[in-house]
Amino acid sequence: MALKITEQCINCDVCEPECPNEAIFDGELHYLIDPDKCTECVGHFDTPQCVEVCPVDCIPKDPERVESTVELMRKYQLLSAPADSLKVD
């Protein structure tokens, strides 16, 4: 499942540069995670890097975006595939 950043976020700026998928962005009130880009770092690292660096523990799994490890790996493969390999003839 994708992760989410809760309203407890203190906008410390440490999570955003850690995301290998560039899924984290500065929202109106606090940082947010694009669930379509979040793979929980599957394919990159053993653990979610944003969770590792978060000083306030405000990045839980999003219960509304339940995804298996297989699904997260597939998302990683799609996100990391060269753009020209995704063309449909």
N, C-alpha and C positions, 0 to 999 in steps of 0.2 A: 504494500500500500504506500501511497505517497505520504510524505510528512507534511506538517503544517506548522506555522509559527503562530502562537497564541498572542493575545493582547498583553501578556506579561513581558513581551519583548521590550528591551530598554534601548533599542537602536544603537547598539554598541559597535556595529559595523564589522564584526569578526566573522560572521557566517557567510555573508555574500561572496567574498573572494575564495572561500573554501569549496564552493559548489562546482564540481567538474562539468556539470550540465548547464550551468548558468541559469538555474531554475529559481534562484533567490533574487528578489528585487525589492527596492524601497517602495513600500506602499504609502498610502496617505497618512496613516497613523503609526505604522510599524512595518518591519520587513515582512514580506509574504513569499510563498513558494508557489510556483506554477506547477500544479499537479501533473500536467501533461509532460513536463520535463524532468520531474523528480523520479529517480530510480533508487532512492535510498543509498546511493553510491554503488549499487550493484553494477559490476562490470569495471569499476574503478578501484574501490577499496572494500575492506572487510566490514567496515562500520560507516554509518553516515557521518561525514566530516563536519557538517554543521552542528550536529548533536554533540560531537566531541569537543568543539570549541565554545559552545554556548555557555556563558557564565551564569545564566539564570534558569536553565533547564526548561525552556519554553517551546521546544520543538518535539511534540509527540507525533505518533503515527495518526494519520487522518482516518477515523473509522468510516468515513463516507467514501473513501477511495481504497478499498481492500484489493490488493494485488498480491499474487504469489511471487515467489522468487523467480519462477520461470517467466511470468508476465513482466516482471521488472527487468529481467535480462533481455527479453524481446524488445522492450521499450529502449533499453540502452543500445541494442544493436541498431534499431531504427534511427535513434538520435545520432549515433556515431557513423552511420553509413555515409559515404560520399554522396553528394546531391545527385550526381549523374547516374548513380546506380539505382536510384529510385524512380527513374523515368518509366512511364508505361507506354509501350508502342501501340 
